[in-house]
Amino acid sequence: MPPDAALNDERVLVVPVTRRDGEVTCGLLKKANIECIVCKDLPTMAAELALGVGALMLTEAVLVRPEMPLLLAALRNQPAWSDVPVVMLIRDHESPVRALRTLELLGNVTVLDRPVSTRSMISAIQMALRDRRKQYRIRDQLQQQAKAEQALMKADQRKDEFLATLAHELRNPLAPIRTGLHILSKMPPGDSDKSRRLHEIMERQMGQMVKLIDELLEVSRISTGKVVLRRERVDMRAVINLALEGSQPLIDAAHHTLQVDLLDEPVWVIGDPSRLAQVVSNLVNNAAKYTPNGGHIRVVLSRRGTLAVVSVEDTGVGIPENMLQHVFDMFAQINRTLDRSQGGLGIGLSLVHRLMELHGGMVEAKSAGPDRGSTFTIKLPAVAAPDAVDTPSEAAGAHSAKHIRVLIVDDNTDAADTLAMLLESQGHQTRKEYSAPAGLRAADEFHPEAVFCDIEMAGMNGYEVATRLRSDPRHASAVLVAVTGRGTDEDKRRSLGAGFDLHLTKPISYEAVEKALVRI
């Protein structure tokens, strides 16, 4: 339908017997607030029909005109939802057989005997327009359905592309890990340099896998509303510095030049410091990934009126104009080949967009085009400085825990065994149990100072283990650490409610274990 068709949706097109008949008919309809168009002939009506119509008004005289097949063809070519109402003014005793046969070819017809009263004519036209409005509602529903189906098809296509990318990205780190394990199993003892290099490679690749999985979980948590922001008054300068600490290795690896322009005075906002740092870090990492080696990245903090503004500029591959409005879509990938080579899943910018929405802010992307760099800007409401800023002192570094007794309860024997090996390598005494009941019995015999317990175990879960240990005075002083694959805020609250002191999400790192033991 032409763009201006909606403006013509309720026009009544008339082909009168005489010009005077047309003027009188339209005059009567206009008094009833009905738009009327007089068509001089049937070809004109057929042409106007394509521009939008509410109903047609004809007399039996036009049914025998040689141009009538042209109008019939125009009616047949209407969309499937359309059945244009026709009001036919006719004198039965004057209608030839040919006219009556043509009348049968018109589908949605209301016949009025001539002469007809003004009231009857207007009533018939109004009824025809009501019928037409119902057709338009069907049209609108079909259009909305078509748009929804098209959006679903695009989403499905992006999903398939994403799954293919995810499989590719997960296989990438798995390959060197598997190869490294094979080499280690065949390697003669004493080759410490080779062993160290293999461990570095495997550790790096494992970190990449954990990062991919964490991103997926983040999207899921935000999409389902399970992310709870820990809001506080925070200086955006501190947020940026925290973000750059995590992004610096990626910048250094690509030999980029990083320029950071911060204000001399604090720029305060209300938000979750770790989540805001995640936003800035994602933007800087994105700039580092999409900028050829040796490029320039600039991070600028400014204050514009009541807004705190952070811009991340790069000299990278840029963004095509037709992609600017889609860069924050889930699984959107501007350059799929480059994304795959850099380990991208197409969800980093979507995370940025959603986190900014949760903070009541916004993010926008600008680019002059391919190979002309990009600028991503986040904006947050700025707030007044606090009356007093308390900066609690923290330990300068992690203190090594003393050698302690640690009980490990996990029905995944490999996970329990490797954690025990890690703890024993640091001089701790460990005991492993592969079920919750066995873990409870071992606690009574072993008297652990710390318990690392899996949550999802067959028969009895980790929450019940924690509850029972906490109810026993003999284990009141033990540090209980939940070890699980679930890491939402709700999961963490449930762990603390059951009696755990800490909640660690698998795969847990050595640093996380050390921090847990420092509590003793």
N, C-alpha and C positions, 0 to 999 in steps of 0.2 A: 504494500500500500504506500502511495507517495507520502512524503513528510507532512504535507498540508492536509492530508485526507481527514485527520481528526477534526479539523475545523469545519469540514463539510459533512460530518457524519449524519446530520439530520436534515439535509436539504431535500426538498420535494421537487423532483424534476417533472415538468409538465410539457406535453406536446399537444397544444390545443387545436381545435378545428380551424379557428380563425384567430388572428392576433388579438381581436377584442375579447374573445373568450378567455385567452390566456391572461390578459390584464385583469379581467374581472375575477378569475379564479385566484390569482396571486394576491389580489387585494383582499379577498375574503380570508385567505390563509394567514396573511400577515397580521390581520386584525386579531387572529388567534395566536399570535406570536410564533408562527410557523414559517420558516424560511422557504421561499419558493423561487425556482429558476424556470423561466420559460425557454424551452428549446424550440428552435424554428423547425427542426426536422429530426428524424430518427438517428441519422449519423451524429448529429450534435449531441443528442441524448446519450448515445453510446460512448462518446468521448467524455462527457461530463460524468458518466457513471464511474469511470476509472479514477476520478478525482474525489470520490466520496459521495454517498447518497444515503438518504433515509428511506425514501419511498419513491415510486414512480406513479404518475397519474396519466392515464391514456383514455382515449375513446375508441369505439369500435371502428371508426374511420381509418385509424392508422394500421389496423390489423391486416389490411389488404394492400398496404403500400409495398412496393418492391424492395424497399430498404429494411423491411421488418426482419429478415434473416440476420442482418447486421446487429440489431439490438438483441435478438435471441442468442447470437454467438457471444455477445458481451456478457449477458447474464450467465451463460454456461461457463464462461471463463472466470467467474468469481471464485474466491477461495472456498474451500470445503465448508467453512463455518457460515458462509454468507448465503442467504436466501432472500434476495431483495423483495420486499412487499410491493405488490402492484395493485393500485386501486383503479378499476376499469369502469368507466361510465358508458352504458350501453343501452340501446333500444332493441329489444329482442326481435320485434317485427320488422326492423330495418337491417338486421345483421345477416349478411350472406353466409352460406355454408362455409366458404373459405375462411371467413373471419372467425367463425366458431371453432374451426379446426385449429387455427393459429392460437386461439384463446386457450385451448387445451395444452399447448406447449409451454404456457406460462405457469410456473409452479405455485407460487405464493400469491394468489389472486383474491381480491375482494371485489365482487361485482355489485355495482349500484345501478338501478334502473333510472334512466333519464326520462323526464327531468327529475333532478334530485334537489332536496332541500339543502340549504346552507348547513343546517345543524347536522344532517345525516352525512354530508360530505366531510365536514370537519371532524366529526366523530370517527368516521372510517379512517381518515388520515392519522388522527391521534392514536387509534388502535394499531395501525400499521407501524407508527414510530415506536410504540411500546414494544412491539414484536422485534423491531430492529435493534432496540437497546439491549434486549436479551441476547441477540446475536453478538453484539459488541462485547457483552460480558463474557460470552464463550470465547470470542476472539482474544480478549485480554488474558483469560485463563490459559488458553493454548500458547500464547506468546510467552507468558511467564513460565509455563511448563517447558517450552522449548529452550528458554534461557537457562532454566535450572538444569535441564538435561545436558546442555552444552557445557555449563560450568562443571557438572559431574564428570563429563567426558574429559575435560581438561584436567580436573583434579585427579582422575583415574590415570591419565597419561603421566602426569607429574609423579604420582605415586609409583607407577611402574618404573619410571626413570630413576626415582629415588631408591627403590629397592635394588635395582641393578647397580646403582652407585654404591649403596651400602654394602652389598655383597662384595663388590670390588674393593672397597676401602677396608673391610674386615679381613679379606684374604691377604691384602698387602702386608700388614704386620704379622699375620699368622705364619706366613711363609718363612721369614727369617727366624721367628721363634721356634718353629718346628725343626728347621735346619740346624739352628744352634743347639737345640736339645740333642739332636742326633750326633752332632760333632762332639758335644761334651761326653756323651755315652761311650764314644769310641776313642776319645783322646787319652793318651797315656798320662799318668800323673807327672807333675813337675813343670808342665808348660803353663806357668802362671800368667804370662803376658797374653797368650792366646785366650786363656780362660777369662781373663779380665775383659778383653775386647768383646768376646761373645756375650758376657753378662751385660756390658754396656749397651750393645745392640739390642738384646732381648728386653732390657729394661726400657729403652727408648720406645721400642715398638709396642710394648705393653702399655706404656703411657698414652700412646696414640689411640689404642683400642679403648682404654678407659675414657679418654676424652670424647670419642665418638659416642659411646654408650651414655655418658653423662649428658651430652647434648640432646640425645633422643629423650632421655628421661625428663630433662628440663622442659622440652616442648610439651610433653604429655602432662606434666604437673601444671604448667601455666594454662594449657588448653582446658583442663578439667577444673580449674579454679582451686588447685590444691597448694599453690604457693602462697605463703603468708609472709608478707614483708615485715621485717623488724625495723620499723621506722624510728629515726632519731635525727637530731640536728647534726648535719655533717658538712664539713668544708669540702667543696668540690676540688680544691687543690690536692687534698689528701686522697680523694677518690682517684684522681688522675695518676698520682704517684704510685698508688697501689696497683692500678691497672697496668702501668708501664713496666712494673717489676715482672709481671707475668708475660708480657709481650716482648720484652727485650731480647730473649734468645732467638725468637723468630726474626726480629729486625736485624740482629747481628749476623745470623746465618745467611741472610740475603744481602748483606753489606749495604743496607740502606742508611741514609743520613736521617737522623731524627731530630727535629726542632720542636722544643716545647716552650710555649709562651704562656706563662701563668701571671695572674695579677699579683701585686704586692700584698694586697689585703685579702682576707678570707671572703669567699663567696658561699654563703650558707644556704642549704636546701634541707627539706625534710624528706628522708628516704632511707632505704636500706643500703648501708655503705658497700656491702659485698655485692649486692645486685647491681648497684650503679657502677662499681668497678668492673663487673662482668660486662656491662653495656659498653663502656669505653674500651675495654680490652678486646671485645669482639670487633669493634670498629677499627682499632689499630691493627689487629691480626688480619682483618679483611684487607686493609690497605697494604700490609706487608705481602700478603699472598698474591694480590693482583697488580703489584708493581714489579716490573722487571728488576733483576739484581742491580744494585747500585743506585736505586731511586731515592726520592726525597719524600719524607713523611713529616707533616707538621700538625701538632696538636695545639689548639688555641682555646684558652678559657677567657670568656668575657662576660660582662654584665650589660644587658640591654634593657633598660627600664626596670621592670619587675621580674625579668627572666635571667636565669643563669644559663649561659650558652657555651657548649663545648663543640668545636669543629675539628674534624679529622680530615686533613687534605692529603692527597697523594698525587704522584706523577705517573700513575699506572695506566692500565689498559682502558680505563674509562667505561662509560655505560651508553649504549645506543639509546636514542631518544625514546624509541618504542618500548624500552625495558624499564625506564625510570619509574613508572607507576607500578611495576611488578616486582621490584627488587626485594620488597619486604614480604612477598607471598611465600607461603610454606613450600619448600623444595625448589624455589626458583633458582635457576642457575644460568647466569648470563653467558658464560663461556664454559660449556660442559667439559671440554677437553682439559682446559686449565684447571677447572674445579677438581677433576679427578687427579691430575698430576700433583695438586697441592693438598689433597686429602680433604676436600670439601663435600659436605652433604647438602648444601643449599638450605640450611636451617638457621645459620648464625644470625643473619639479618632479621629473620622472622622473630627470633628470640629477643633481639634488641627492640623491635617494634612493640612486642607484647609487654616487655618489662617497662618500657617507657609509658605505655598506656596505664599499667598498674600504678605508676608513680604520678599519674596526672600530667605527664609531659608528652612530648612528641619527638619524632625523628624525621628528617627529610634528607633526600639525596639529590645532588646536582652533579651534572657532568656536561662538558662541552661536546662530548661525543667520543667515539672510539679513539684510543691512544692519546687522549687529552686529559687524563686524570679524572679524579672524582673528589667530591666533598660531601661528607656526611655530618649533619648537624643535629645535636640533641638540645632540647630546650626544656627547662624545668622552672617552676615558680621559685624565685629566690625569697628568702625570709630574713628577718632581722637577726643581728648577732645576739647570741645568748648573753645574759647578764654576767655569767661567770662560766668559764670553760674548765671543767674538771678533766684532767688527763691522768687517769690512774696509772701508776707506774707498773710496768710489767717486767718480768725477768728478762734480762738481756738475751738469754739463750736457754735452751732446754737443758735441764739438769739430768744427768744420767741417773737412771733408777738403780737402786741397790739390787743385789741378786735376791730374787724372791721366788716363792712357790706359785706357780700358775697352773690352773686347771682349764683344760680346753674341752668343750663339749660340742660336738658337731657330728651329725650323721653322715657327712661327706668326709670319708676317711682321708682322702688326698688333702683336703683343705685343713683338717686337723693335724695331719702329720707334718705338712710343710710349715704351718704356723709354729708347731712345737720345735721343729728344726731351727727356725729363725730365732725363737726365744732361747733355745739352748746354746746357740752360737754366741749369745750375749751373756752366757753364764747363768741364766735362770734355770730353776728346776721345774720341770713340767710333768703333767700327767694328762693323758688323752683318754677320753671316753666317747663312744660313738652312738650313744642314746641318752635321752634325758634321765630315765631312772638310774642308769649306770653312773651318770654324772652326779646325781644327788648322793648316791652311796659313796662315791669317791670323795665328795666334799667332806663327808663325815670322817673319812679315814685320813685324807691328805691335808686337811685344814689349809686350803689355799688362801693366799693373800690377794689374789686376783683371779677372776673367772671370765674367760672369753667363751661366750655361749651363743650358738646359732639360734635363730628364732624359729624357723620353719623346719620342725623335725617330726617324724612320724610318731603317733601315739600321744606324746606330750610335747607341747611347744616350749620355746624358750621363755615366754612370759610366765608360764607356770613355774618353771625352774627358778626364775628370779624371785617370784612371790614366796616360794617355799624357803629359799635361802634367806630372804629378808626376815621371815618370821622365826628363824632359828637364831637365838642369841649368839651361838658359837660362830656364826658367819656374819655378824653385824658389821664388822670392820672391813670385810672383803670388798674390793672394788669390782663391781659387776659391769662387764662390757658386752653389749649386744653386738653380734656380728651377723649381718644379714644382707641380702640382695635388695631389700626395700629401703628407700631412703627419703620418702616424703616427710614433710613436717608432721603430718598426722602419725606416721610410723614412729618418728622420734618421740612425739608426745606419749604415745602408747608405751614405748619402751621405758621412758622415765616413770610413767605411772605404775608400771609393773615392778619397779625397784632397781632398774639398771642405772648406773651412774653415767655411762657413755653409750653412744650409738654410733657404730662404725659401719659404713656401707662397703660391701664387697665390690671389687677386690681391695682389701685394705693394704695400705703401704707400711713400710717399716717405720716411717716417721709417725704415722698415726698410732702404731703400737707403742712406740716410745713415749709419745705424749700421754697415752693412757696410763702407762706404768709410772710416769712422773707423779701422778696423783697420790701414789702410795707414800 
